[in-house]
Structure formats: structure tokens, C-alpha cells
Amino acid sequence: MTKIALTGIKPTGIPHIGNYLGAIKPALELSKTCEARYFIADYHALNSTKDPQSIREMTIEIAAAWLACGLDPDKTLFYRQSAIPETFELLTILLAFTPKGLMNRAHAYKALVQANGEAGKDPDDGVNMGLFTYPVLMAADILLFDTDFVPVGNDQFQHVEMAVDIAQSFNFIYSSDAIKLPQALAHETAKTVLGLDGRKMSKSYGNIIPLFAPEKQLRKLVMKIVTNSQSVEEPKDPDNCSVFALYKCFADEAQIESLRQRYLAGGMGWGHAKQELFERMNEALSPFRKRYEELMANRDYIHQILKEGSEKARPLAAAKIRQLRRIIGLDSV
């Protein structure tokens, strides 16, 4: 039986290279072997963004980004979280099986409480219930669709584990296996995509390369990647170099080995290595950039894709809710 893969895509603006290599590309690869159900997590965005126009714009941008990178809406169920009201009914059900202590251990909540303590503020300053119960809404997203695999970054592993805990609690109480237990899938790339300063690429560090950066901007950013002060003549270590680490993500095996030998032999300056990286990146990303621009110029098409995906997802979600309602005793008399 074909396995089901599901992932939520939080609308946080145009993705960067790290998002593509760590999340988009692996998820699209997974969709070739699994029945993929990928959604725009627009309600999750509400915890941090209260501006309606920003949420609308970021939803369109992130949908266009995934479509531009190769998501096929004919083969992948692609929908908006907010268009599936069954998600929020399941959230209400799951809250009754979620210990508060479990939520107290959630990384995002603990981090904010710790930051408040260090700043001398009330522990719950700035904590809304959307943030506090975020893992339960994520569990509802996952469990509603009988998910087998959830491709996630390392920071989301805990949330999938919490979804399993909640599902097990439900199944135990009702002596049932009605809720499938999902499995988190991590991708090594998500841990190793380095930014301009050698740290993990992140908007919070300001060290990103936007995925659809125009060619001139892309080259300018690549040339800003921090390297050491070795001279042209000196041999260089490819395994401890941000430039080479990124190069490996875009080049084929022969190209990677060729550049590795040039590093080890010496006689190559950092400018040459960065130019090689730019050329490989630009070659790979140019089709995505062109497609993204076309999609953003035709927003009605994006809206239609998400609408059709949501219409396909609703019957699946409704069937699951009917099943769970029968189990808990809330079915029609």
C-alpha cells in the first residue's frame, strides 16, 4: 500500500536556498514515492503575523515557490489549512487528550518563557494560546489525513513526537487504532545548509540567499560568502568550506570531484571557487526563477490550484471526522 506523506508549509515570505535544499527539494522527492499531501499552514502564521495583507501575500508567495520548484498539483494534494474546517474540529477533540504538561515541554514555549525570565518579565509575557497549543494544531494537521511520514527539520521533530503521544492516548482510551501513528523524516541537508557567514542559513541571522534572487543579485551574494585568508597558491580544505558545501548541493559528482581536486592542489583563489558556485547555482535556479515570476503574474491560477486542492482534501478530512465522532460518541442519533 502506498504510504502517505504530509507536510505543512508556513507562509513566511519568499524561501531562501536553505528552505529549498532542506525542505522543498526533499519533500518533492518524497512525493515521487508517496501519496503526498502538502498544505499552506496559514492558521499557524496567525500566531506571529496579525496583518491580513501580509498573510494573503505570503500565502501566494509560498504557494508560487513550491509550484515553481516542481510541485505538480495533479499528483500532489496541495491545499490551504484554513480551507479544511475539519482540522479545527479535530484540534478540539485532541485537546481533550493532551496533558498541559506536554505543552509545557514544547521547545518554542519553553524558549519564550526562558527569554522572559532572563529579561525580568512575567514568564507568560507574549504567550498566546495559539503559540501554547501550536503542537496540538500541528497534530491535527497530521493525524487528520492518516499520515505515515512527515518530512521535517530538526526543530519540528518534537512536534511529530507529540502528535504520536496524543494519538496513542486517544487509541488507548478507546481501545482503537483509529488514529495512525506518524513517523518524522529528517533530511541531513536541513542541518548543513550554510549561509553567507558560515552559520546555518536563516533569516534571523540575515545570512540568506533568496531562492529567486535575480542573476546579478545572486552573484553578488555568492561573492559575499565568508572565507578564510588563504592565498591563491595555498591548498584548501574543501570539507571545511561554506563555498564547497553549497557547491555540492548543486553540482553533479564529476563536477564536485573536479573542484575538490582544485582545492587540494592549490593555485585557485576564493573568487574562482565562488564563481564556480555561482554558475552551478544559477544554472539550477534560473528555471525556478522564471517560473516563479510567471506564477506571480497569474495569481488567479494559484488561487484556483489551492481551491481545487482544498476541495479534494475536504472529503478525506470529513470521512476521518465521521469515524472519530462515532468512536467518541458524538455521531448523530
ZAMARGU-4260 file (C-alpha; in steps of 0.2 Angstrom, whole numbers, plus 5000, padded with zeros to 4 digits):
<rodrens>
0) 5000/5000/5000 | 5006/5017/4995 | 5012/5027/5010 | 5005/5045/5014 | 5017/5059/5016
5) 5011/5076/5023 | 5020/5092/5027 | 5014/5109/5032 | 5022/5125/5024 | 5021/5140/5035
10) 5019/5156/5024 | 5034/5166/5030 | 5039/5175/5014 | 5049/5170/4999 | 5060/5155/5003
15) 5079/5155/5003 | 5091/5142/4997 | 5091/5134/5014 | 5072/5131/5013 | 5074/5124/4996
20) 5088/5112/5000 | 5082/5107/5017 | 5063/5106/5015 | 5056/5109/4997 | 5068/5098/4987
25) 5067/5083/4999 | 5048/5084/5000 | 5046/5085/4981 | 5057/5070/4980 | 5046/5061/4993
30) 5031/5064/4983 | 5038/5053/4969 | 5036/5038/4980 | 5022/5043/4992 | 5005/5049/4991
35) 5009/5067/4995 | 4998/5079/5005 | 5006/5096/5007 | 4997/5112/5014 | 4999/5130/5017
40) 4999/5132/5036 | 4991/5149/5036 | 4982/5147/5053 | 4999/5144/5060 | 5006/5160/5053
45) 4992/5169/5063 | 5002/5166/5079 | 5016/5178/5073 | 5008/5189/5060 | 4992/5199/5063
50) 4992/5209/5047 | 4979/5202/5035 | 4988/5208/5019 | 5004/5200/5024 | 4996/5183/5027
55) 4987/5184/5010 | 5003/5189/5001 | 5015/5177/5010 | 5002/5163/5006 | 5003/5167/4987
60) 5022/5168/4988 | 5025/5152/4996 | 5012/5143/4985 | 5020/5150/4970 | 5038/5145/4976
65) 5033/5127/4978 | 5024/5126/4961 | 5039/5134/4953 | 5051/5122/4961 | 5041/5107/4953
70) 5026/5103/4964 | 5013/5095/4952 | 4996/5099/4959 | 4989/5084/4948 | 5000/5072/4958
75) 5001/5081/4975 | 4986/5086/4986 | 4990/5104/4988 | 4978/5114/4999 | 4976/5128/5012
80) 4975/5123/5030 | 4961/5137/5033 | 4950/5129/5020 | 4949/5112/5029 | 4937/5116/5044
85) 4938/5098/5050 | 4956/5102/5055 | 4949/5113/5069 | 4936/5101/5074 | 4950/5088/5076
90) 4960/5101/5086 | 4946/5102/5099 | 4945/5083/5100 | 4963/5081/5103 | 4964/5095/5116
95) 4954/5083/5127 | 4968/5070/5126 | 4983/5082/5128 | 4991/5085/5145 | 4996/5103/5149
100) 5012/5096/5155 | 5016/5090/5137 | 5013/5108/5131 | 5024/5115/5144 | 5039/5105/5137
105) 5036/5112/5119 | 5053/5120/5113 | 5045/5136/5107 | 5035/5139/5123 | 5050/5135/5134
110) 5061/5146/5124 | 5050/5161/5126 | 5047/5158/5145 | 5066/5157/5147 | 5069/5173/5137
115) 5055/5182/5148 | 5064/5176/5164 | 5081/5182/5158 | 5073/5199/5153 | 5064/5200/5170
120) 5047/5199/5163 | 5032/5188/5168 | 5035/5170/5162 | 5020/5171/5150 | 5023/5188/5143
125) 5019/5187/5124 | 5012/5169/5125 | 4995/5167/5117 | 4986/5151/5117 | 4989/5149/5098
130) 5008/5148/5102 | 5005/5137/5118 | 4994/5124/5108 | 5003/5125/5092 | 5009/5107/5094
135) 4991/5101/5095 | 4985/5110/5079 | 5000/5103/5071 | 4995/5086/5077 | 4978/5089/5070
140) 4985/5093/5053 | 4995/5077/5053 | 4983/5065/5061 | 4968/5070/5050 | 4975/5063/5035
145) 4981/5046/5041 | 4999/5052/5038 | 5013/5039/5038 | 5028/5051/5035 | 5031/5069/5040
150) 5046/5077/5032 | 5053/5090/5045 | 5068/5100/5050 | 5076/5095/5067 | 5066/5109/5076
155) 5050/5101/5072 | 5054/5083/5077 | 5047/5086/5094 | 5030/5091/5087 | 5028/5075/5077
160) 5033/5065/5093 | 5019/5075/5102 | 5007/5070/5089 | 5011/5052/5092 | 5009/5054/5110
165) 4992/5062/5108 | 4987/5049/5096 | 4992/5035/5107 | 4982/5042/5121 | 4967/5043/5111
170) 4969/5025/5104 | 4972/5018/5121 | 4957/5026/5129 | 4946/5019/5115 | 4955/5003/5113
175) 4956/5008/5095 | 4969/5010/5081 | 4958/5024/5073 | 4972/5036/5073 | 4988/5031/5063
180) 5004/5035/5071 | 5015/5046/5060 | 5034/5045/5058 | 5045/5060/5057 | 5058/5060/5042
185) 5073/5071/5044 | 5085/5076/5030 | 5103/5078/5033 | 5104/5093/5021 | 5092/5103/5033
190) 5107/5103/5046 | 5121/5108/5034 | 5115/5122/5023 | 5127/5136/5027 | 5123/5154/5025
195) 5134/5169/5020 | 5143/5169/5037 | 5146/5151/5039 | 5132/5148/5051 | 5116/5139/5046
200) 5106/5149/5033 | 5092/5158/5042 | 5083/5174/5040 | 5085/5178/5059 | 5104/5178/5055
205) 5102/5189/5040 | 5114/5177/5030 | 5102/5170/5017 | 5102/5169/4998 | 5084/5171/4992
210) 5079/5157/4981 | 5073/5168/4967 | 5086/5181/4968 | 5090/5189/4951 | 5106/5183/4942
215) 5116/5199/4947 | 5110/5199/4965 | 5114/5180/4966 | 5131/5183/4960 | 5134/5197/4972
220) 5128/5187/4987 | 5138/5172/4982 | 5154/5183/4982 | 5150/5189/5000 | 5152/5171/5007
225) 5164/5172/5021 | 5181/5163/5018 | 5197/5162/5026 | 5213/5172/5022 | 5222/5159/5012
230) 5232/5164/4997 | 5229/5158/4979 | 5244/5147/4980 | 5239/5138/4996 | 5230/5121/4995
235) 5212/5122/5003 | 5201/5111/5013 | 5185/5108/5004 | 5177/5099/5019 | 5178/5114/5029
240) 5172/5127/5017 | 5155/5135/5015 | 5158/5138/4997 | 5161/5120/4993 | 5147/5114/5005
245) 5135/5124/4994 | 5143/5119/4978 | 5140/5100/4982 | 5121/5104/4983 | 5120/5110/4965
250) 5134/5101/4956 | 5135/5083/4950 | 5148/5070/4956 | 5160/5074/4942 | 5159/5092/4945
255) 5161/5090/4964 | 5177/5079/4962 | 5184/5091/4949 | 5183/5106/4961 | 5189/5096/4976
260) 5205/5092/4967 | 5207/5110/4963 | 5205/5115/4981 | 5218/5102/4986 | 5231/5106/4973
265) 5231/5125/4977 | 5233/5138/4964 | 5214/5143/4965 | 5208/5159/4973 | 5192/5160/4983
270) 5185/5171/4969 | 5187/5157/4957 | 5178/5145/4969 | 5164/5157/4971 | 5162/5159/4953
275) 5160/5141/4950 | 5147/5140/4964 | 5138/5155/4956 | 5137/5146/4939 | 5131/5130/4946
280) 5118/5138/4957 | 5112/5150/4943 | 5110/5135/4931 | 5100/5126/4943 | 5089/5140/4949
285) 5086/5150/4933 | 5071/5139/4928 | 5063/5141/4945 | 5066/5160/4945 | 5057/5161/4928
290) 5043/5150/4933 | 5040/5159/4949 | 5039/5176/4940 | 5026/5169/4928 | 5016/5162/4943
295) 5016/5178/4952 | 5010/5187/4937 | 4995/5175/4936 | 4988/5174/4954 | 4971/5168/4949
300) 4979/5152/4944 | 4987/5150/4961 | 4971/5153/4969 | 4962/5140/4958 | 4976/5127/4962
305) 4973/5129/4981 | 4954/5130/4979 | 4954/5113/4969 | 4966/5105/4981 | 4956/5110/4996
310) 4940/5103/4988 | 4949/5087/4985 | 4955/5086/5003 | 4939/5090/5012 | 4930/5073/5008
315) 4945/5064/5016 | 4945/5075/5031 | 4926/5074/5033 | 4927/5055/5032 | 4940/5054/5046
320) 4930/5066/5057 | 4914/5055/5055 | 4925/5040/5060 | 4931/5048/5076 | 4914/5056/5080
325) 4907/5038/5081 | 4921/5032/5092 | 4919/5046/5105 | 4900/5046/5104 | 4896/5062/5095
330) 4889/5054/5080 | 4871/5058/5075 | 4857/5049/5085
</rodrens>
